[in-house]
Amino acid sequence: MPATSDGTPARTSACRVFVDPEGPVVVEGPVEIVLADGTVARSDRFSVAICTCRRSRAYPWCDTSHRRRERAGRQAEERKQ
């Protein structure tokens, strides 16, 4: 990938991001994520799901942990009715 004058990668096209209010943020890859501690997580996949709920055991990548927790709560509510 070509670099700009300051050394950062130059974008040749826009990056597409899909936001699911009840799930992860899906980004067309490859992607690099700089975490709070400064470490960099990189994926070369064509599309990646980034965890927004912090329940993932594979954080920052989504492992669908948000689904298991949400279903359990919904089932408990349905039983009450």
PDB file of N, CA, C and O in Angstrom:
ATOM      1  N   MET A   1       0.854  -1.181   0.000  1.00  0.00           N
ATOM      2  CA  MET A   1       0.000   0.000   0.000  1.00  0.00           C
ATOM      3  C   MET A   1       0.894   1.235   0.000  1.00  0.00           C
ATOM      4  O   MET A   1       1.836   1.293   0.790  1.00  0.00           O
ATOM      5  N   PRO A   2       0.637   2.220  -0.851  1.00  0.00           N
ATOM      6  CA  PRO A   2       1.450   3.437  -0.881  1.00  0.00           C
ATOM      7  C   PRO A   2       1.308   4.219   0.423  1.00  0.00           C
ATOM      8  O   PRO A   2       0.284   4.138   1.102  1.00  0.00           O
ATOM      9  N   ALA A   3       2.346   4.971   0.759  1.00  0.00           N
ATOM     10  CA  ALA A   3       2.327   5.765   1.993  1.00  0.00           C
ATOM     11  C   ALA A   3       2.254   7.252   1.665  1.00  0.00           C
ATOM     12  O   ALA A   3       2.668   7.697   0.595  1.00  0.00           O
ATOM     13  N   THR A   4       1.712   8.010   2.626  1.00  0.00           N
ATOM     14  CA  THR A   4       1.669   9.465   2.491  1.00  0.00           C
ATOM     15  C   THR A   4       3.018  10.031   2.933  1.00  0.00           C
ATOM     16  O   THR A   4       3.903   9.276   3.336  1.00  0.00           O
ATOM     17  N   SER A   5       3.181  11.348   2.862  1.00  0.00           N
ATOM     18  CA  SER A   5       4.455  11.968   3.220  1.00  0.00           C
ATOM     19  C   SER A   5       4.814  11.769   4.693  1.00  0.00           C
ATOM     20  O   SER A   5       5.994  11.801   5.042  1.00  0.00           O
ATOM     21  N   ASP A   6       3.815  11.563   5.569  1.00  0.00           N
ATOM     22  CA  ASP A   6       4.129  11.346   6.985  1.00  0.00           C
ATOM     23  C   ASP A   6       4.305   9.872   7.331  1.00  0.00           C
ATOM     24  O   ASP A   6       4.481   9.530   8.500  1.00  0.00           O
ATOM     25  N   GLY A   7       4.258   8.986   6.319  1.00  0.00           N
ATOM     26  CA  GLY A   7       4.502   7.570   6.544  1.00  0.00           C
ATOM     27  C   GLY A   7       3.254   6.739   6.797  1.00  0.00           C
ATOM     28  O   GLY A   7       3.345   5.513   6.857  1.00  0.00           O
ATOM     29  N   THR A   8       2.086   7.366   6.949  1.00  0.00           N
ATOM     30  CA  THR A   8       0.860   6.600   7.167  1.00  0.00           C
ATOM     31  C   THR A   8       0.375   6.031   5.835  1.00  0.00           C
ATOM     32  O   THR A   8       0.623   6.624   4.785  1.00  0.00           O
ATOM     33  N   PRO A   9      -0.305   4.899   5.866  1.00  0.00           N
ATOM     34  CA  PRO A   9      -0.784   4.311   4.608  1.00  0.00           C
ATOM     35  C   PRO A   9      -1.769   5.224   3.897  1.00  0.00           C
ATOM     36  O   PRO A   9      -2.649   5.810   4.527  1.00  0.00           O
ATOM     37  N   ALA A  10      -1.621   5.343   2.593  1.00  0.00           N
ATOM     38  CA  ALA A  10      -2.533   6.149   1.789  1.00  0.00           C
ATOM     39  C   ALA A  10      -3.704   5.276   1.363  1.00  0.00           C
ATOM     40  O   ALA A  10      -3.501   4.144   0.924  1.00  0.00           O
ATOM     41  N   ARG A  11      -4.902   5.774   1.483  1.00  0.00           N
ATOM     42  CA  ARG A  11      -6.092   5.030   1.068  1.00  0.00           C
ATOM     43  C   ARG A  11      -6.307   5.231  -0.426  1.00  0.00           C
ATOM     44  O   ARG A  11      -6.254   6.349  -0.939  1.00  0.00           O
ATOM     45  N   THR A  12      -6.546   4.137  -1.095  1.00  0.00           N
ATOM     46  CA  THR A  12      -6.857   4.231  -2.516  1.00  0.00           C
ATOM     47  C   THR A  12      -8.366   4.207  -2.734  1.00  0.00           C
ATOM     48  O   THR A  12      -8.847   4.613  -3.792  1.00  0.00           O
ATOM     49  N   SER A  13      -9.116   3.732  -1.735  1.00  0.00           N
ATOM     50  CA  SER A  13     -10.574   3.747  -1.809  1.00  0.00           C
ATOM     51  C   SER A  13     -11.135   3.853  -0.394  1.00  0.00           C
ATOM     52  O   SER A  13     -10.416   3.642   0.582  1.00  0.00           O
ATOM     53  N   ALA A  14     -12.393   4.173  -0.291  1.00  0.00           N
ATOM     54  CA  ALA A  14     -13.025   4.327   1.019  1.00  0.00           C
ATOM     55  C   ALA A  14     -13.183   2.973   1.691  1.00  0.00           C
ATOM     56  O   ALA A  14     -13.402   1.958   1.029  1.00  0.00           O
ATOM     57  N   CYS A  15     -13.071   2.971   2.983  1.00  0.00           N
ATOM     58  CA  CYS A  15     -13.287   1.780   3.781  1.00  0.00           C
ATOM     59  C   CYS A  15     -14.759   1.722   4.147  1.00  0.00           C
ATOM     60  O   CYS A  15     -15.310   2.716   4.619  1.00  0.00           O
ATOM     61  N   ARG A  16     -15.405   0.595   3.944  1.00  0.00           N
ATOM     62  CA  ARG A  16     -16.828   0.475   4.242  1.00  0.00           C
ATOM     63  C   ARG A  16     -17.016  -0.138   5.625  1.00  0.00           C
ATOM     64  O   ARG A  16     -16.421  -1.168   5.940  1.00  0.00           O
ATOM     65  N   VAL A  17     -17.856   0.507   6.458  1.00  0.00           N
ATOM     66  CA  VAL A  17     -18.127   0.071   7.826  1.00  0.00           C
ATOM     67  C   VAL A  17     -19.628  -0.112   7.984  1.00  0.00           C
ATOM     68  O   VAL A  17     -20.414   0.759   7.610  1.00  0.00           O
ATOM     69  N   PHE A  18     -20.019  -1.258   8.544  1.00  0.00           N
ATOM     70  CA  PHE A  18     -21.431  -1.544   8.800  1.00  0.00           C
ATOM     71  C   PHE A  18     -21.639  -1.590  10.305  1.00  0.00           C
ATOM     72  O   PHE A  18     -20.932  -2.316  11.005  1.00  0.00           O
ATOM     73  N   VAL A  19     -22.603  -0.821  10.814  1.00  0.00           N
ATOM     74  CA  VAL A  19     -22.866  -0.757  12.241  1.00  0.00           C
ATOM     75  C   VAL A  19     -24.171  -1.480  12.545  1.00  0.00           C
ATOM     76  O   VAL A  19     -25.218  -1.159  11.984  1.00  0.00           O
ATOM     77  N   ASP A  20     -24.094  -2.470  13.450  1.00  0.00           N
ATOM     78  CA  ASP A  20     -25.274  -3.194  13.916  1.00  0.00           C
ATOM     79  C   ASP A  20     -25.501  -2.780  15.359  1.00  0.00           C
ATOM     80  O   ASP A  20     -24.661  -3.084  16.206  1.00  0.00           O
ATOM     81  N   PRO A  21     -26.603  -2.099  15.684  1.00  0.00           N
ATOM     82  CA  PRO A  21     -26.800  -1.605  17.042  1.00  0.00           C
ATOM     83  C   PRO A  21     -26.847  -2.707  18.097  1.00  0.00           C
ATOM     84  O   PRO A  21     -26.626  -2.434  19.277  1.00  0.00           O
ATOM     85  N   GLU A  22     -27.131  -3.946  17.696  1.00  0.00           N
ATOM     86  CA  GLU A  22     -27.182  -5.042  18.659  1.00  0.00           C
ATOM     87  C   GLU A  22     -26.026  -6.022  18.477  1.00  0.00           C
ATOM     88  O   GLU A  22     -26.065  -7.132  19.008  1.00  0.00           O
ATOM     89  N   GLY A  23     -25.021  -5.628  17.746  1.00  0.00           N
ATOM     90  CA  GLY A  23     -23.924  -6.544  17.483  1.00  0.00           C
ATOM     91  C   GLY A  23     -22.638  -5.808  17.203  1.00  0.00           C
ATOM     92  O   GLY A  23     -22.440  -4.684  17.665  1.00  0.00           O
ATOM     93  N   PRO A  24     -21.765  -6.440  16.448  1.00  0.00           N
ATOM     94  CA  PRO A  24     -20.453  -5.861  16.180  1.00  0.00           C
ATOM     95  C   PRO A  24     -20.482  -4.808  15.080  1.00  0.00           C
ATOM     96  O   PRO A  24     -21.493  -4.607  14.408  1.00  0.00           O
ATOM     97  N   VAL A  25     -19.364  -4.157  14.922  1.00  0.00           N
ATOM     98  CA  VAL A  25     -19.141  -3.271  13.782  1.00  0.00           C
ATOM     99  C   VAL A  25     -18.387  -4.107  12.759  1.00  0.00           C
ATOM    100  O   VAL A  25     -17.344  -4.678  13.075  1.00  0.00           O
ATOM    101  N   VAL A  26     -18.896  -4.185  11.549  1.00  0.00           N
ATOM    102  CA  VAL A  26     -18.264  -4.977  10.499  1.00  0.00           C
ATOM    103  C   VAL A  26     -17.535  -4.025   9.563  1.00  0.00           C
ATOM    104  O   VAL A  26     -18.110  -3.065   9.051  1.00  0.00           O
ATOM    105  N   VAL A  27     -16.250  -4.314   9.350  1.00  0.00           N
ATOM    106  CA  VAL A  27     -15.397  -3.462   8.529  1.00  0.00           C
ATOM    107  C   VAL A  27     -14.835  -4.295   7.386  1.00  0.00           C
ATOM    108  O   VAL A  27     -14.369  -5.416   7.590  1.00  0.00           O
ATOM    109  N   GLU A  28     -14.884  -3.734   6.181  1.00  0.00           N
ATOM    110  CA  GLU A  28     -14.240  -4.405   5.058  1.00  0.00           C
ATOM    111  C   GLU A  28     -12.741  -4.281   5.249  1.00  0.00           C
ATOM    112  O   GLU A  28     -12.225  -3.175   5.410  1.00  0.00           O
ATOM    113  N   GLY A  29     -12.039  -5.397   5.232  1.00  0.00           N
ATOM    114  CA  GLY A  29     -10.612  -5.444   5.567  1.00  0.00           C
ATOM    115  C   GLY A  29      -9.734  -5.291   4.351  1.00  0.00           C
ATOM    116  O   GLY A  29     -10.228  -5.049   3.250  1.00  0.00           O
ATOM    117  N   PRO A  30      -8.448  -5.430   4.537  1.00  0.00           N
ATOM    118  CA  PRO A  30      -7.761  -5.698   5.805  1.00  0.00           C
ATOM    119  C   PRO A  30      -7.865  -4.500   6.753  1.00  0.00           C
ATOM    120  O   PRO A  30      -8.123  -3.372   6.332  1.00  0.00           O
ATOM    121  N   VAL A  31      -7.657  -4.778   8.042  1.00  0.00           N
ATOM    122  CA  VAL A  31      -7.827  -3.733   9.037  1.00  0.00           C
ATOM    123  C   VAL A  31      -6.791  -3.881  10.153  1.00  0.00           C
ATOM    124  O   VAL A  31      -6.388  -4.989  10.503  1.00  0.00           O
ATOM    125  N   GLU A  32      -6.376  -2.752  10.694  1.00  0.00           N
ATOM    126  CA  GLU A  32      -5.520  -2.721  11.879  1.00  0.00           C
ATOM    127  C   GLU A  32      -6.253  -1.921  12.945  1.00  0.00           C
ATOM    128  O   GLU A  32      -6.801  -0.855  12.665  1.00  0.00           O
ATOM    129  N   ILE A  33      -6.259  -2.445  14.178  1.00  0.00           N
ATOM    130  CA  ILE A  33      -6.902  -1.763  15.293  1.00  0.00           C
ATOM    131  C   ILE A  33      -5.832  -1.484  16.332  1.00  0.00           C
ATOM    132  O   ILE A  33      -5.127  -2.395  16.766  1.00  0.00           O
ATOM    133  N   VAL A  34      -5.708  -0.220  16.732  1.00  0.00           N
ATOM    134  CA  VAL A  34      -4.780   0.158  17.795  1.00  0.00           C
ATOM    135  C   VAL A  34      -5.567   0.135  19.099  1.00  0.00           C
ATOM    136  O   VAL A  34      -6.508   0.907  19.278  1.00  0.00           O
ATOM    137  N   LEU A  35      -5.173  -0.761  20.013  1.00  0.00           N
ATOM    138  CA  LEU A  35      -5.867  -0.921  21.288  1.00  0.00           C
ATOM    139  C   LEU A  35      -5.410   0.136  22.291  1.00  0.00           C
ATOM    140  O   LEU A  35      -4.425   0.836  22.058  1.00  0.00           O
ATOM    141  N   ALA A  36      -6.123   0.246  23.397  1.00  0.00           N
ATOM    142  CA  ALA A  36      -5.843   1.267  24.408  1.00  0.00           C
ATOM    143  C   ALA A  36      -4.416   1.189  24.940  1.00  0.00           C
ATOM    144  O   ALA A  36      -3.827   2.213  25.284  1.00  0.00           O
ATOM    145  N   ASP A  37      -3.852  -0.029  25.010  1.00  0.00           N
ATOM    146  CA  ASP A  37      -2.488  -0.188  25.531  1.00  0.00           C
ATOM    147  C   ASP A  37      -1.420   0.019  24.458  1.00  0.00           C
ATOM    148  O   ASP A  37      -0.229  -0.143  24.722  1.00  0.00           O
ATOM    149  N   GLY A  38      -1.852   0.379  23.244  1.00  0.00           N
ATOM    150  CA  GLY A  38      -0.908   0.662  22.171  1.00  0.00           C
ATOM    151  C   GLY A  38      -0.601  -0.525  21.277  1.00  0.00           C
ATOM    152  O   GLY A  38       0.040  -0.354  20.240  1.00  0.00           O
ATOM    153  N   THR A  39      -1.036  -1.720  21.644  1.00  0.00           N
ATOM    154  CA  THR A  39      -0.797  -2.874  20.784  1.00  0.00           C
ATOM    155  C   THR A  39      -1.697  -2.788  19.553  1.00  0.00           C
ATOM    156  O   THR A  39      -2.757  -2.161  19.577  1.00  0.00           O
ATOM    157  N   VAL A  40      -1.253  -3.426  18.491  1.00  0.00           N
ATOM    158  CA  VAL A  40      -1.984  -3.379  17.232  1.00  0.00           C
ATOM    159  C   VAL A  40      -2.491  -4.782  16.905  1.00  0.00           C
ATOM    160  O   VAL A  40      -1.721  -5.742  16.895  1.00  0.00           O
ATOM    161  N   ALA A  41      -3.779  -4.891  16.642  1.00  0.00           N
ATOM    162  CA  ALA A  41      -4.384  -6.144  16.189  1.00  0.00           C
ATOM    163  C   ALA A  41      -4.641  -5.977  14.697  1.00  0.00           C
ATOM    164  O   ALA A  41      -5.221  -4.976  14.273  1.00  0.00           O
ATOM    165  N   ARG A  42      -4.213  -6.954  13.900  1.00  0.00           N
ATOM    166  CA  ARG A  42      -4.348  -6.858  12.446  1.00  0.00           C
ATOM    167  C   ARG A  42      -5.074  -8.079  11.906  1.00  0.00           C
ATOM    168  O   ARG A  42      -4.858  -9.204  12.358  1.00  0.00           O
ATOM    169  N   SER A  43      -5.941  -7.834  10.926  1.00  0.00           N
ATOM    170  CA  SER A  43      -6.606  -8.909  10.211  1.00  0.00           C
ATOM    171  C   SER A  43      -6.509  -8.625   8.721  1.00  0.00           C
ATOM    172  O   SER A  43      -6.764  -7.509   8.270  1.00  0.00           O
ATOM    173  N   ASP A  44      -6.139  -9.644   7.967  1.00  0.00           N
ATOM    174  CA  ASP A  44      -6.049  -9.511   6.518  1.00  0.00           C
ATOM    175  C   ASP A  44      -7.286 -10.064   5.809  1.00  0.00           C
ATOM    176  O   ASP A  44      -7.314 -10.165   4.582  1.00  0.00           O
ATOM    177  N   ARG A  45      -8.303 -10.418   6.591  1.00  0.00           N
ATOM    178  CA  ARG A  45      -9.533 -10.947   6.009  1.00  0.00           C
ATOM    179  C   ARG A  45     -10.250  -9.876   5.208  1.00  0.00           C
ATOM    180  O   ARG A  45     -10.018  -8.685   5.416  1.00  0.00           O
ATOM    181  N   PHE A  46     -11.124 -10.288   4.286  1.00  0.00           N
ATOM    182  CA  PHE A  46     -11.849  -9.325   3.448  1.00  0.00           C
ATOM    183  C   PHE A  46     -12.923  -8.577   4.233  1.00  0.00           C
ATOM    184  O   PHE A  46     -13.363  -7.507   3.813  1.00  0.00           O
ATOM    185  N   SER A  47     -13.350  -9.132   5.374  1.00  0.00           N
ATOM    186  CA  SER A  47     -14.348  -8.496   6.215  1.00  0.00           C
ATOM    187  C   SER A  47     -14.140  -8.977   7.645  1.00  0.00           C
ATOM    188  O   SER A  47     -13.960 -10.172   7.877  1.00  0.00           O
ATOM    189  N   VAL A  48     -14.163  -8.056   8.606  1.00  0.00           N
ATOM    190  CA  VAL A  48     -13.964  -8.436  10.003  1.00  0.00           C
ATOM    191  C   VAL A  48     -15.051  -7.825  10.874  1.00  0.00           C
ATOM    192  O   VAL A  48     -15.562  -6.742  10.587  1.00  0.00           O
ATOM    193  N   ALA A  49     -15.397  -8.541  11.950  1.00  0.00           N
ATOM    194  CA  ALA A  49     -16.376  -8.057  12.915  1.00  0.00           C
ATOM    195  C   ALA A  49     -15.619  -7.611  14.155  1.00  0.00           C
ATOM    196  O   ALA A  49     -14.888  -8.391  14.766  1.00  0.00           O
ATOM    197  N   ILE A  50     -15.801  -6.350  14.519  1.00  0.00           N
ATOM    198  CA  ILE A  50     -15.111  -5.772  15.675  1.00  0.00           C
ATOM    199  C   ILE A  50     -16.093  -5.721  16.844  1.00  0.00           C
ATOM    200  O   ILE A  50     -17.193  -5.181  16.719  1.00  0.00           O
ATOM    201  N   CYS A  51     -15.689  -6.283  17.970  1.00  0.00           N
ATOM    202  CA  CYS A  51     -16.533  -6.355  19.150  1.00  0.00           C
ATOM    203  C   CYS A  51     -16.766  -4.960  19.733  1.00  0.00           C
ATOM    204  O   CYS A  51     -15.827  -4.178  19.885  1.00  0.00           O
ATOM    205  N   THR A  52     -18.023  -4.658  20.057  1.00  0.00           N
ATOM    206  CA  THR A  52     -18.347  -3.389  20.705  1.00  0.00           C
ATOM    207  C   THR A  52     -18.885  -3.590  22.120  1.00  0.00           C
ATOM    208  O   THR A  52     -19.054  -2.623  22.863  1.00  0.00           O
ATOM    209  N   CYS A  53     -19.157  -4.849  22.496  1.00  0.00           N
ATOM    210  CA  CYS A  53     -19.736  -5.112  23.817  1.00  0.00           C
ATOM    211  C   CYS A  53     -18.682  -5.545  24.840  1.00  0.00           C
ATOM    212  O   CYS A  53     -18.966  -5.593  26.036  1.00  0.00           O
ATOM    213  N   ARG A  54     -17.481  -5.858  24.383  1.00  0.00           N
ATOM    214  CA  ARG A  54     -16.359  -6.302  25.220  1.00  0.00           C
ATOM    215  C   ARG A  54     -16.596  -7.650  25.900  1.00  0.00           C
ATOM    216  O   ARG A  54     -15.905  -7.972  26.867  1.00  0.00           O
ATOM    217  N   ARG A  55     -17.548  -8.439  25.422  1.00  0.00           N
ATOM    218  CA  ARG A  55     -17.780  -9.782  25.963  1.00  0.00           C
ATOM    219  C   ARG A  55     -16.955 -10.832  25.237  1.00  0.00           C
ATOM    220  O   ARG A  55     -16.837 -11.960  25.716  1.00  0.00           O
ATOM    221  N   SER A  56     -16.388 -10.486  24.105  1.00  0.00           N
ATOM    222  CA  SER A  56     -15.658 -11.433  23.272  1.00  0.00           C
ATOM    223  C   SER A  56     -14.399 -11.936  23.954  1.00  0.00           C
ATOM    224  O   SER A  56     -13.643 -11.160  24.540  1.00  0.00           O
ATOM    225  N   ARG A  57     -14.181 -13.240  23.873  1.00  0.00           N
ATOM    226  CA  ARG A  57     -12.931 -13.812  24.377  1.00  0.00           C
ATOM    227  C   ARG A  57     -11.794 -13.582  23.381  1.00  0.00           C
ATOM    228  O   ARG A  57     -10.626 -13.796  23.705  1.00  0.00           O
ATOM    229  N   ALA A  58     -12.138 -13.147  22.178  1.00  0.00           N
ATOM    230  CA  ALA A  58     -11.143 -12.891  21.140  1.00  0.00           C
ATOM    231  C   ALA A  58     -11.001 -11.389  20.884  1.00  0.00           C
ATOM    232  O   ALA A  58     -10.571 -10.991  19.801  1.00  0.00           O
ATOM    233  N   TYR A  59     -11.358 -10.546  21.866  1.00  0.00           N
ATOM    234  CA  TYR A  59     -11.347  -9.092  21.712  1.00  0.00           C
ATOM    235  C   TYR A  59     -10.034  -8.619  21.113  1.00  0.00           C
ATOM    236  O   TYR A  59      -8.985  -9.064  21.577  1.00  0.00           O
ATOM    237  N   PRO A  60     -10.022  -7.745  20.111  1.00  0.00           N
ATOM    238  CA  PRO A  60     -11.097  -6.872  19.650  1.00  0.00           C
ATOM    239  C   PRO A  60     -12.008  -7.497  18.596  1.00  0.00           C
ATOM    240  O   PRO A  60     -12.933  -6.839  18.120  1.00  0.00           O
ATOM    241  N   TRP A  61     -11.765  -8.754  18.224  1.00  0.00           N
ATOM    242  CA  TRP A  61     -12.592  -9.407  17.220  1.00  0.00           C
ATOM    243  C   TRP A  61     -13.839  -9.994  17.879  1.00  0.00           C
ATOM    244  O   TRP A  61     -13.767 -10.512  18.994  1.00  0.00           O
ATOM    245  N   CYS A  62     -14.954  -9.916  17.210  1.00  0.00           N
ATOM    246  CA  CYS A  62     -16.222 -10.427  17.736  1.00  0.00           C
ATOM    247  C   CYS A  62     -16.256 -11.947  17.618  1.00  0.00           C
ATOM    248  O   CYS A  62     -15.927 -12.499  16.568  1.00  0.00           O
ATOM    249  N   ASP A  63     -16.654 -12.625  18.696  1.00  0.00           N
ATOM    250  CA  ASP A  63     -16.846 -14.075  18.659  1.00  0.00           C
ATOM    251  C   ASP A  63     -18.304 -14.440  18.912  1.00  0.00           C
ATOM    252  O   ASP A  63     -18.606 -15.581  19.260  1.00  0.00           O
ATOM    253  N   THR A  64     -19.190 -13.499  18.743  1.00  0.00           N
ATOM    254  CA  THR A  64     -20.646 -13.606  18.912  1.00  0.00           C
ATOM    255  C   THR A  64     -21.062 -13.861  20.360  1.00  0.00           C
ATOM    256  O   THR A  64     -22.165 -14.354  20.597  1.00  0.00           O
ATOM    257  N   SER A  65     -20.223 -13.543  21.318  1.00  0.00           N
ATOM    258  CA  SER A  65     -20.587 -13.695  22.732  1.00  0.00           C
ATOM    259  C   SER A  65     -21.802 -12.849  23.085  1.00  0.00           C
ATOM    260  O   SER A  65     -22.556 -13.211  23.987  1.00  0.00           O
ATOM    261  N   HIS A  66     -22.008 -11.739  22.400  1.00  0.00           N
ATOM    262  CA  HIS A  66     -23.159 -10.881  22.678  1.00  0.00           C
ATOM    263  C   HIS A  66     -24.468 -11.623  22.421  1.00  0.00           C
ATOM    264  O   HIS A  66     -25.476 -11.332  23.065  1.00  0.00           O
ATOM    265  N   ARG A  67     -24.468 -12.568  21.498  1.00  0.00           N
ATOM    266  CA  ARG A  67     -25.689 -13.309  21.171  1.00  0.00           C
ATOM    267  C   ARG A  67     -26.116 -14.215  22.318  1.00  0.00           C
ATOM    268  O   ARG A  67     -27.295 -14.246  22.673  1.00  0.00           O
ATOM    269  N   ARG A  68     -25.180 -14.947  22.900  1.00  0.00           N
ATOM    270  CA  ARG A  68     -25.519 -15.867  23.990  1.00  0.00           C
ATOM    271  C   ARG A  68     -26.114 -15.116  25.169  1.00  0.00           C
ATOM    272  O   ARG A  68     -27.101 -15.568  25.749  1.00  0.00           O
ATOM    273  N   ARG A  69     -25.555 -14.019  25.523  1.00  0.00           N
ATOM    274  CA  ARG A  69     -26.037 -13.255  26.671  1.00  0.00           C
ATOM    275  C   ARG A  69     -27.417 -12.658  26.397  1.00  0.00           C
ATOM    276  O   ARG A  69     -28.290 -12.676  27.265  1.00  0.00           O
ATOM    277  N   GLU A  70     -27.606 -12.139  25.206  1.00  0.00           N
ATOM    278  CA  GLU A  70     -28.876 -11.503  24.852  1.00  0.00           C
ATOM    279  C   GLU A  70     -30.011 -12.524  24.843  1.00  0.00           C
ATOM    280  O   GLU A  70     -31.096 -12.241  25.351  1.00  0.00           O
ATOM    281  N   ARG A  71     -29.776 -13.701  24.276  1.00  0.00           N
ATOM    282  CA  ARG A  71     -30.819 -14.717  24.206  1.00  0.00           C
ATOM    283  C   ARG A  71     -31.260 -15.154  25.596  1.00  0.00           C
ATOM    284  O   ARG A  71     -32.456 -15.317  25.838  1.00  0.00           O
ATOM    285  N   ALA A  72     -30.335 -15.341  26.496  1.00  0.00           N
ATOM    286  CA  ALA A  72     -30.671 -15.784  27.842  1.00  0.00           C
ATOM    287  C   ALA A  72     -31.595 -14.770  28.508  1.00  0.00           C
ATOM    288  O   ALA A  72     -32.553 -15.158  29.176  1.00  0.00           O
ATOM    289  N   GLY A  73     -31.326 -13.497  28.338  1.00  0.00           N
ATOM    290  CA  GLY A  73     -32.165 -12.459  28.907  1.00  0.00           C
ATOM    291  C   GLY A  73     -33.551 -12.446  28.291  1.00  0.00           C
ATOM    292  O   GLY A  73     -34.546 -12.272  28.994  1.00  0.00           O
ATOM    293  N   ARG A  74     -33.619 -12.627  27.002  1.00  0.00           N
ATOM    294  CA  ARG A  74     -34.916 -12.641  26.319  1.00  0.00           C
ATOM    295  C   ARG A  74     -35.742 -13.849  26.750  1.00  0.00           C
ATOM    296  O   ARG A  74     -36.947 -13.718  26.966  1.00  0.00           O
ATOM    297  N   GLN A  75     -35.122 -15.020  26.879  1.00  0.00           N
ATOM    298  CA  GLN A  75     -35.851 -16.216  27.278  1.00  0.00           C
ATOM    299  C   GLN A  75     -36.417 -16.064  28.688  1.00  0.00           C
ATOM    300  O   GLN A  75     -37.537 -16.498  28.959  1.00  0.00           O
ATOM    301  N   ALA A  76     -35.654 -15.455  29.576  1.00  0.00           N
ATOM    302  CA  ALA A  76     -36.132 -15.248  30.942  1.00  0.00           C
ATOM    303  C   ALA A  76     -37.344 -14.318  30.950  1.00  0.00           C
ATOM    304  O   ALA A  76     -38.285 -14.540  31.711  1.00  0.00           O
ATOM    305  N   GLU A  77     -37.331 -13.296  30.124  1.00  0.00           N
ATOM    306  CA  GLU A  77     -38.461 -12.373  30.036  1.00  0.00           C
ATOM    307  C   GLU A  77     -39.690 -13.065  29.455  1.00  0.00           C
ATOM    308  O   GLU A  77     -40.813 -12.825  29.899  1.00  0.00           O
ATOM    309  N   GLU A  78     -39.471 -13.930  28.455  1.00  0.00           N
ATOM    310  CA  GLU A  78     -40.596 -14.631  27.827  1.00  0.00           C
ATOM    311  C   GLU A  78     -41.256 -15.585  28.816  1.00  0.00           C
ATOM    312  O   GLU A  78     -42.475 -15.752  28.783  1.00  0.00           O
ATOM    313  N   ARG A  79     -40.473 -16.217  29.698  1.00  0.00           N
ATOM    314  CA  ARG A  79     -41.024 -17.138  30.687  1.00  0.00           C
ATOM    315  C   ARG A  79     -41.887 -16.409  31.712  1.00  0.00           C
ATOM    316  O   ARG A  79     -42.845 -16.980  32.233  1.00  0.00           O
ATOM    317  N   LYS A  80     -41.556 -15.160  32.003  1.00  0.00           N
ATOM    318  CA  LYS A  80     -42.319 -14.376  32.966  1.00  0.00           C
ATOM    319  C   LYS A  80     -43.717 -14.062  32.448  1.00  0.00           C
ATOM    320  O   LYS A  80     -44.656 -13.925  33.232  1.00  0.00           O
ATOM    321  N   GLN A  81     -43.854 -13.950  31.141  1.00  0.00           N
ATOM    322  CA  GLN A  81     -45.129 -13.539  30.541  1.00  0.00           C
ATOM    323  C   GLN A  81     -46.114 -14.654  30.448  1.00  0.00           C
ATOM    324  O   GLN A  81     -47.229 -14.455  29.965  1.00  0.00           O
TER     325      GLN A  81
END
